[in-house]
Amino acid sequence: MTKKFLLICVCTMIAIAVSAQKKVMFDLAHGQFQDTFVDPDYYDYVIPEYEKIAKEVGFQLVMNKSGITGQTLNGIDALLIISPLAKSTQRNLTDTEKQAIIDYIRQGGSVIMFIDEEEYRVNLEEYGANDITRKFGIEVLDDFEVPGNCGTVTFENEIFDRRREIPCSGVRGIKGGIPASVCMEQGRQISAFVRLDNGGKLYVAGETMVALLMGYPDGERNVHKMMKTRWWGKDSRIYMKELLEWALF
């Protein structure tokens, strides 16, 4: 009887721990990971690496392949949206999705958005990101011209423990919010965040390379050899880990 009771207690504690675990929704419903700009084999690395980060931080990674609604966001602690990398595969945010995300932030949820460049990747106006971000004082701007593989650095702030070096090559400006990182060419702001009084959080960046965990310790800035480039920016993984920790806790 005692062993059976202990077994029931252990199973109950495990169930409680699992149900209490934070959840991050990884959006895959808008044409992500379907382009040919990035070697398809590389995408096979990204999701498993995020699953490793989830174990390290202590959250559950939930893949979303359907529309974003209030129902799909129910029980989700943070939403991660990485824009598609090709206009040909781009699936735009619907009015219903945009309103669901706005309501989610206003109700205390955390949203992280990475929006890639206009020239080759994303039609910003059609995609609709600004319909969300402007509600919170942040605007995604047009591309600005930078050398390939120019790199970005973050500020030391409530998100990042120290200055982080991350990749950048083709980028949009970001206006408003609290500055989080700047391009190493021209010093232009390319990411920002806000925290609402009720705990809601929004982080917006004008480049996706860091969210795709690109960058090498031996990368050389401003050296661009197309697909063979050793991207400058050694801190992509720790950047995303700290960003997700900030969103969740």
N, C-alpha and C positions, 0 to 999 in steps of 0.2 A: 504493500500500500504506500509506504514511504517513497519508494523508488518511482512509483507511478505518479505520486503527487509532485515530486521534484521534477519529473519529466514534463508534467503539465505546466509547472511554473516556468521552466526554462523556455518552453515553446511559446508561452504567453509573453515572456520578456522579449524574445526575438521578434515576435509579431508586432509588439509595441514599438520596438526600435526601428523596424522596417517602415512602419506606418508614419513614424515621426521624422523620418529622414527627409531632408530638404530635396526638392525636385527642380531640375533645370530642364526646360523644354528647348531642344535643338531643332530649329525650324528647317525642314527640307521640302516645304510645299510650294516654293516659288522659283523653281528652276535651278536651284543650287546643285553643283557637282555634276552638271550635265554638259558642260562645255568642252572644248578641245584646247583652250588656252593653257590649261595646266595638264601635265601628263596624267591621264586617268589613273595610273597606278599610284600616283601620289595621294589621291583621294582615299585610297584604301588604308593609308596611314593615319589620316586625320581623325576619323571617328574613334578608332581604337585608342588613339592617344588621349582624346577627351575622356574616354572611359577610364583610363588610368588616372587622369587628373581627378575625376569624380571619386574614385576610391581614396585618393590621397586627401582630398578635402572633406569627403564624407557626405556626398550628395548622390542622388540617383539621376542619371541622364535619360531623358524621355525623348524619343524621336517623334517629330510631328510631320506627317506626310499628307495631312488634310488641311482644310481651312482653319484659321485661327478665330475662335469664338470665345465668348464668355465661358461656355461649357468646357472647351478644351483647356482653358486657362485655369479652371477650377482646381485647386490643390497644387498649382504650380507656383514655385517661389521666385523663379527668374526665367525670363524668356531671352534666348540668344538667337538673333537674326543676322545671318551673313548674306549679303545680297548675292544674286547670281553673277557670274562673270562674263556673260554674253547676252546681248540683247535678243538673240535668236532663241534663247531658252528662258528668257525673263517672263515670270508670271507676276503680274502686278498685285499689290495689296488692294483688296476690295474695300468699299466703304464700310461694310460690316466688320471686316478685319481691323481696319484702322480705328473704328470706334471702340471695338473690343479692347484693343491695346491701350488706347487712351484711358478708358474706364479702369483697366487693370492697374495702370500706374497710379491713377487718382485714388484707387482703393488700397494702395500700399505695395503693389507689386514692383518688381525690378525688371527693366528691359535694357538689353545691350544690343545696339545696332551698328553694323559695319556696312557702309555704302561705298561701292567702288566707283571708279572714274567714269565720266560720261563718254569720252571719245571711243573707247573700245568695249565697255562693259555694260553700263546700266543707263537707261533713259530715266533720269531722275523724276521728271514731271509725271511720266506715266506710272512709274513705280509707286510714287505716293508717300515716300518717307517723310517729306516735310509736312504733310498734313497731320502727322503725329508729332514730330519734334517741335514744330512751331508753337504748339499748345503749351509747351514747357520752356519757351524762351531760347530754343536752339534751332539754328537753320543750317541745312546742308547746302553748300555753295557750289558754283561751277568748278571745273578743273582749273588748276594753275600750273604753269609750265615749270617743270623741274627736270634735272638730269636723271636718266635711268639709274636705279639703284642708289638713290641719294640718302636714304635713311631718315629715321625719326628718333627723337628722344622724348621721354616722358618727364614730367615734373615729379618731385617727391611730394606726396600729398596723402590724403586719407585713403587712397586706393593703393598706391605704389610705395613700397618701403624705401626705395631709392630711385635714382635716375635709371630708367631702363632703355636699352638700345634695341630698336625694332626696325624691321624692313619697311621700305617705302619706295615705290617706283610708279609714278602716275597716281595723282591724288587730288582730292577735293578739299577746299577749305571748309572750316566749320566756324560759325558765328554764334556768339552768345554762350551762356552757361559758364561753368568754371573751367578754365583751360586745363587740359590734361596732358597734351603732347604737342610738339611743334616739329615741323619739317626742318632738317638740318640745312636746307637751302632756303634762304629768304626768311626763315624763322616764322613761317605762317602757322597759325593754329589749325590743327587737323583733327583734334578730338576734344570733347568737352563733356561735362556731366552736370546733373542737378540732383539734389536730394530734397524731396518735399517734406513738409512738417510732419506728415503722417507716416513717413518712412518710405514712401514711393521713390524709386530711383530710375534715372534714365542716363545712359551713356551712349554717345554717338561718335563715330569715327568715319573719316572720309577715305578709308583705305581698308582692304580686306586681308592683306598679306599676313599680318600678325595673327589674325583670327584663324588663318589656314596654317599657322605654326611654321611659317617659312623663316629663313635666316640661318646663317652659319657662323660659328666662332671665327672662322678664317675668311669671312666675306670681306671684300674690298670695296669701299664706297666709290660710286660713280664709274664703276667698271661694269658695263652691260653687254652681255654676250647672248641675249635672248634666252632660250631655254637652258643654256649651259651656264647661266649666271650663278655665281656663288653669292647669294644675296647677303648684303650687310645687315646685321641685326641679330645678335646672339640671344636675345632675351624674350623671344616670342612666347615660349612656354610658361615662364614664370610670370610674364605680363598677364596672360590669360588666366592663370591660376589665381593671381592676386585680384584680378578684375572680378572673377566669379565669386571669390571669397567676400569681396566688398558687396556684391549684389545680394548675397545670401545672408550675411551676418551683420 
